[in-house]
Amino acid sequence: MAVLRDLSIILIAVEVFFIALMPIVVFGGLIYGLGWLQRHENLPSWLKLAQAYTSLGQAYVELAMAAVARPFLFVHSVLATVQRWLGVNVKTGGDTQ
């Protein structure tokens, strides 16, 4: 009976190995397929179009963020120039000693 017990444990271990191997193969195939698709010559035309619109959107967002930051940078540079002209040394936060 001990031989049958050992044989059944071996068969269960083989089944568990194959069950664990299936998701690894599926995920490996998905990763390989995505890597293949990311090469530009393999992209379908609609993905190339989507990629172009995404980069256009990114350019507009960067342009808008530069427009939003420009007034703050201008005010800061004007204040720094005035402080430099007047020779003012201003402490901002930290110790008040």
C-alpha positions in Angstrom: 0.0 0.0 0.0 2.9 2.3 0.6 3.9 2.1 -3.1 0.4 3.2 -4.2 0.5 6.1 -1.7 3.8 7.2 -3.1 2.7 6.8 -6.7 -0.5 8.9 -6.0 1.6 11.6 -4.4 3.8 11.7 -7.5 0.8 11.9 -9.8 -0.7 14.7 -7.8 2.6 16.6 -7.9 2.8 16.2 -11.7 -0.8 17.5 -12.0 0.0 20.5 -9.8 3.1 21.3 -11.8 1.0 21.3 -15.1 -1.8 23.4 -13.5 0.8 25.9 -12.3 2.6 25.9 -15.7 -0.5 26.9 -17.6 -0.9 30.5 -16.3 2.9 31.0 -16.7 2.6 30.0 -20.4 -0.5 32.3 -20.9 1.1 35.3 -19.2 4.4 34.7 -21.1 2.5 34.6 -24.4 0.7 37.9 -23.5 3.9 39.6 -22.6 5.6 38.4 -25.8 2.6 39.6 -27.9 2.6 43.0 -26.3 6.3 43.3 -26.8 5.8 42.4 -30.5 3.0 44.9 -30.9 5.1 47.7 -29.4 7.5 47.7 -32.3 6.3 50.4 -34.6 6.3 48.3 -37.8 3.9 45.8 -36.2 1.4 48.3 -34.9 -2.0 48.3 -36.6 -3.0 51.6 -38.4 -5.6 52.5 -35.8 -3.0 52.1 -33.0 -0.6 54.4 -34.9 -3.4 56.9 -35.2 -4.2 56.6 -31.4 -0.5 57.0 -30.7 -0.3 60.2 -32.8 -3.4 61.7 -31.0 -1.9 60.8 -27.6 1.4 62.6 -28.4 -0.6 65.6 -29.7 -2.6 65.6 -26.5 0.6 65.4 -24.5 2.0 68.4 -26.4 -1.1 70.5 -25.7 -1.0 69.6 -22.0 2.7 70.6 -21.8 1.9 73.9 -23.5 -1.0 74.6 -21.1 1.2 73.8 -18.1 3.8 76.2 -19.3 1.2 78.9 -19.8 -0.1 78.3 -16.2 3.4 78.4 -14.7 4.6 81.4 -16.7 2.9 84.1 -14.5 4.2 82.6 -11.3 7.7 82.4 -12.6 7.5 86.0 -13.9 6.3 87.3 -10.5 9.0 85.4 -8.7 11.7 86.8 -11.0 10.4 90.3 -10.6 10.4 90.0 -6.8 13.9 88.6 -6.9 15.1 91.4 -9.1 13.6 94.1 -6.8 15.1 92.4 -3.8 18.5 92.3 -5.5 18.2 96.0 -6.4 17.3 97.0 -2.9 19.8 94.7 -1.2 17.1 93.1 0.9 17.9 89.8 2.5 14.6 88.1 3.2 14.3 84.9 5.3 11.6 82.6 4.2 10.5 80.2 7.0 12.8 78.2 9.2 14.6 79.7 12.1 13.7 83.2 13.2 16.9 83.8 15.2 
